[in-house]
Amino acid sequence: MGKFLIKGDFAIGSFQMPGRKKPYIGILNRRKNELVAYGQFLDQESADYFMETLADLTGAKGEWKDDG
């Protein structure tokens, strides 16, 4: 798993799916344990950069979780 922002039952972030080399951007409904993938990153470095920039732009800097 990569970096993600959490609010309530939802998490948006970069997720590493089993059997896949590239991380995905998606929204996870933690209550339903359901992930909807919306796109794919080139590598983990690009995914981390995107999530750090998203956190900065949304004012959530320092609130993201790093599970990897």
C-alpha positions, -999 to 999 in steps of 0.1 A, spaced: 0 0 0 11 36 -6 1 70 8 -35 79 14 -57 105 30 -85 93 53 -118 109 62 -144 88 79 -150 55 61 -132 67 30 -96 68 19 -82 83 -13 -47 74 -23 -22 53 -41 -28 16 -36 -6 -14 -46 -28 -42 -58 -16 -78 -55 -1 -91 -87 4 -56 -102 37 -38 -106 23 -3 -108 4 15 -80 -31 28 -86 -50 59 -76 -83 51 -61 -109 55 -34 -114 29 -7 -147 25 12 -132 10 43 -166 1 57 -175 -20 26 -139 -29 20 -144 -18 -16 -118 -2 -38 -125 17 -70 -94 23 -91 -94 54 -113 -59 54 -128 -24 40 -126 10 56 -118 42 49 -136 60 40 -103 58 44 -65 79 76 -66 53 92 -89 25 80 -67 42 94 -35 48 128 -52 12 130 -63 -2 122 -29 22 147 -12 11 174 -36 -26 166 -32 -22 168 6 -5 201 3 -31 216 -21 -60 204 0 -45 216 32 -41 181 46 -4 183 47 9 161 75 -25 142 77 -18 116 52 -9 81 62 21 61 48 16 24 50 47 13 33 
